[in-house]
Amino acid sequence: MKHVNLAVLVISLSALVGCNGKVLVGVVLPETGEAQAYGSSVRSGAKLAFDDAKAARKAPAGLEVIYRDTASDPTRAADEIAQFYKDGALIVIGGATSSEAKASIPIAERFGRILLSPSASAPGLTKAAGDFYRVYPSDTVEVTDAVEFLARDRKFKKVLVLFEDNTYTQELLPVFTLEARKLGLVVLGRLNVGETGWEKKLALALTPARPEDKPEALYLCGYGEAILAALLEVRNANYGGVICTTSAISTVDLLWRGGTLVEGVYFPMMVVDTTSQQEPIKTFVKRYKEVNNLTPDIYAAAGYDAALTVLRVLAEPTPKSAVEVKNRLSGLSDLRGVTGPISFDSMGNIKTRPQLHWVNNGKVELYKPSGT
């Protein structure tokens, strides 16, 4: 007689029938710690979508959504996600940062369940026929747009890179370097923000002995706190060139705290037209302001879209396996989110592209290239 692992059998049965008829969804986000600006914003958007769907009786029967804080710790994120899978969840919203996604994807693969990220963007996270999907585009797209802005639109030849050393930048910087080389944009140097003495190195790089060695633009590569720290030093040095950074700056909290530091800074971002009368944007913005007394940022929108995706793929008839959930994800074609149409390529990446924005007179605006 063939032996069966009892623990695996119990988990499998739990996933198939749910716990007491409930459809469990875990939401695992960094609500405290260094990445809390992203996690808290994502949670607010996701919770709004789930709560409103339940109130309108448009949620799957028996839906139970449970939220867990990772404290910005990738190991804790992986552990929380594993527990949700053990408890029967077929899909978990998690892996909000690239480091948390990197730690959690092997867990999803081991359980054969789905991990849906609202915001992790490192290029190497997705793979064909994998169990990881994301509603935020890969950095490959946004970095290409940033380089094209600097080299083609502004016609710059020299850029200085300031970076934060983490999983996010380790995958993003090689793409930036490769794309810059293709377009003839010379990287004069790379300074590690936070490294001992980086402030003095920056001051020297911005005021070189030879005028031809002065960067025409800066590229700030990292998460929001590192970007703000770099901007403070750059402003203190009275640098007057163009500054381009990552989409990680685009939370309401970071932009508000940045104040005059972020004025004139360019960054790629998913488009959310908060004045749009189209659905679901109109309802999302209205309800978000009612519930949170804030205008939603891109991460709240991403959380909302992640929840809309989960609600769709768990809709009745309730899926009985992760394979069925994956088939529904792969077949999405008519779901419209706040950030645009929600559909995925064969690698699990959302097909929607970000667009370049900038801070103009204290407001985030879509950047229009010269000649348009």
N, C-alpha and C positions, 0 to 999 in steps of 0.2 A: 504494500500500500504506500502511495506517495505521501511523504510527510509535508505538512503545511505549517509555516511559522504562524503561531496563534496571534501574536501581536500584529503582524501585517494583516491577517485576516480581519481582526477586529477593526483596525483602522480603515480597511477597504470597505467593510460593511457600513461603518459610520459615515464614510464619504458618500456611499450610495443612497442611504435612506435618510441621512441627516440625523440630528440628535433630537428625538421627540418631535419629528416633523419640521424642525427648524432648518433654515438655509443660512449657514454661517458664513459671514464675510469678515475677515480681519483687516484692519487698517493700522499699519505699523509705520510710525513717522517720528522724526526727531523733533519733539515738542519742547525739549530743553537741551542745553548744551550749545556748542558752537554753531550748529545748523538749525537752531530753533526758529529763526526767521522764516525759513522755508517750510519746515514741518508744520508750524502753527498755521501758516497761511493755507497750505494744502488741506489741512484738516478742516478749516473753516469752510472751504469750498465743497469738499466731499460730504461733510456732515449736512450742509444745506441741501444738497441733492438727495441724499438718502432720507432725511427728515421730511422733505416736501413730498417725495414719492410715497412715503408711508402715509402721510396725512391725506393725500389725494387718492389713496388706495390703488396706487399704480406700481407698488413694489411687489416682488414675488411673494407668494403666500409663505408665511413663516420666516421672513427675512429677519435675521438678527445681525446687526453690525456692532462689532466691538473694537474699540480703539486702544492702542498700546503705544507708549512712549519709548523710544530707543535711547534717549539721552544722548543722541549723536554718536552712539557707540555701535560700530558695525557688527561686532560679535553679539551684542544684545539684540540687535535687529534680526540677525539670523536665528537666534534662539527663540524669539517671539514668533517669528514666521513659522518655524518648525512646529511650535506648539499649536498654532492654528491648524496646520495641516494634520497633526495628530488628532485634533478635535473634530476633523471632518471637513474643513474648508477646502473647496475645490479651487478657489481663487482668493488671493490676498493682494490688497493694495499696499505696496511697500517698496523698499529700495529707493527711497526718495533722493538720496545722494548717490553719487557714483561709487563711493567706498562701501556704503551699505548695500547697494545692489550687487557689487562684486562679491561680498561676503554671503549674500542670500541666494543668489542664483543657483549655486550647487545644492542648496537645500531644496529648492523647487524641483530641480532635476532628480534628486534622490527620491522624493516623494511622488514624482510624476504629476505635479500640480502646477497651477499657473501663478506667476508673479507679475503683477501689473504695476509698473512704476509711473508715478505722475510727473517725475522731473529729472531722473538720472539721465545724463546725456553723453557719457564717455563712449567713443566710437566702438570700442571692442566688446561691449557688453552683450550685444545681440548676435545670434547665429541662426542659420537656416534650421527650420523645424525645431526650434528651441521652446522652452517653457516660459521665456521672459518676453514681455511686451512692454512698450512704453508709449504714452500719449504725448511725450515731449520729444522733439527731433534730436537726432544725433549731432554732436559737436562738429562733425565733419561738415555739416551744412552751414552752421553759423560761423565757423572759422573761415570757410571759403568766402562767405559773404563779407566778413571783416577784412580779409586780405584784399579782395576785389575793391572794396571801398577805398582802402589806403592806396593801393597801387594803380588802379584804373581810374577811379573817379577823382581822387585827389592828386594822382600822379606823383606820389612820394617815392623816393628811392632809398631812404634810410629810416629804420625803426629801431627803437630800444624796447626790449621786453622785460617787464617786471612780473615775477611769478611767485605763486605760493606752491610749495612742494607737497603735493598730495596725489591721490589716485586720479582725481579730476584733471589736474594739469599735466600729469604724466602721459595721459593719452591725448590731450588736446594740443600740447606744444609741438609734438612731431608733425601733426597735420598743419599747424600754422607755419612751421619752418619749411615744409615741403611746398605748400602753396605759395609762400613768399618767394621761394627760389624760382618757381615756375614763372612768376610775374616780374622778376627782377627787383624785388624788394629786399634790400640787404639788412639783415639783422646785425646791428652793431654790437650787441651784447645782451646777456641775460642776467638779471639781478634777482636773487632769491629774497623776497620780502620776509623779514623775520630773522634772517641770518645775521650773526653778529657783525656790526659795522656796515650793514647794507645802506643805511642813510647817507653815510659819507661817500660810499661808492656811487650812489645815485647823484649826489651833488656834483661830484667830479664828472660823471658822464653827461650831465646836463650843461656843464660849463667847461668843455674841453679846451685844451690849449689851441687846437686848430679848429677854426670855424667849420671846416668841411666834415669834422667828426661829430658835429652836433646833430642829434636825431631830429628829423622832421615830424615824427610822430612817436607816441608811446602806445604799447599794447600791454594792458594790465590783465594778467591771466590768473584767476583764482576765484575764491568765494567772496561774498560781500564784505566781510570784516577786513580781509587782507586788501581788498580794493580800496576801501575807505582809508586804511592806514597808508597805502601807497599814495593816494590822492593828497592826503595831508602833507606829506613830504614834498610832493611835486609842486603843490601850490605854494608852500613855504619857499621853494627855490625859484618862484616866479617864472616857471616854465610857461611859454606862450604858444607852444605847438599843439597839434591835434592829439587828443587822447581817445583811444578806443579800448573797450573792455568787453567782458563776457556778459551773457544774459543773467549771470548770477547776481548782478547789481539790481535787478528789476523788481524787488519787493517794495511795497509801500513803505515799510519800516526803514529799510536801508536808504531809499531815496530821500525820505523825510529827514533822517538823521544826517545824511550827507550834506544837505543844505547847499550852500554855495560851492562846496567841494565838487559836486557832481555837475555843476552848470557847464554846458557845452560838451559833455562827455557823450560819446557815441557807443551804442551797443546793439547787437541783434536781439530780437525779442519776438515771440509769437504775437500776432495781432489780436487785440481784443478791443473792439470799438464800443466803448461804454455808452455811446449815444445812439447806437443802432436800435432800430425798432423791429429788427428781425428776431425770431425765436431760434434758439433758447436764450440769446443774449439779453433781450429786453427783460424777460422774467428773472433771469439770473442776477442782473445788476440791481433791479428793483428789490428783490427779496434779500440780496446780500446787504444792501444799505439798510433795509428794515431790521435785519437780524443783528448785524455787526456795527452799524452806524459808521461804515467806512465804504470808500470806493474800492472794489476788488482789484487786486493785482494779478499778474499773470500766473502766479503759483496757486492762488485761490481758484482761478479759472481752470488750471490744470487738474486740481483736485476735484472740481465739479465734473470735468470731462471724464476723469477716471471713474467716478461714481456712476455717471451716465452709462459708461461702457459696461460696467459690472451689472447694472440694472438690466441692460439689454440682454447680455449673454446669459443671465440667470432667469430671464422671463419664462413664464409658463408656456409650454410644458417644461418643468424644471429639469435641467440637465442631470443625468445620473452619473456622469464621469467627467474627469478632466479632459479626456479626448473630445467629448462633446462640446465642452466649453471652448477648447482650442479651435474646433471646427467653426463654431459660431464667431469667434474673434477673427479668424482668417477670412470669413465670409462677409464681414461687415461692409456695407456699401451705401446704406441709406441713413446712417446715423449722423446727425449734425450736432456738433458740440459748440461750446462758446468760442473755442479757438479755430473752428472750421470743421470741415468734414472729418469724421473719425473712421479711418480705414488703415490697414496695416500692410506693409510689404511682406515678402517671404521671410524676412529676417526678424519680423516683429516690431519694426520701426513704423511710427506713424508717418503718413505721406505728406502731411502739411509742413510747409517751410516757414521759418521765422523771417522777419524783415528788419532792416536797420532802423533804429530809433535814435533820438538824441534828446538831451535835456535843454530846452530853450525857454529862457525866462522862467525857470522853475517848473515848467511843464514838460512831461514826456510827450514827444511828437514823433510821428512817422517821418523819417528823413527822405527827402526827395532829391535824388541825384542831380548834379548840375546838368542843365540842358533840358530838364523836364518841367 
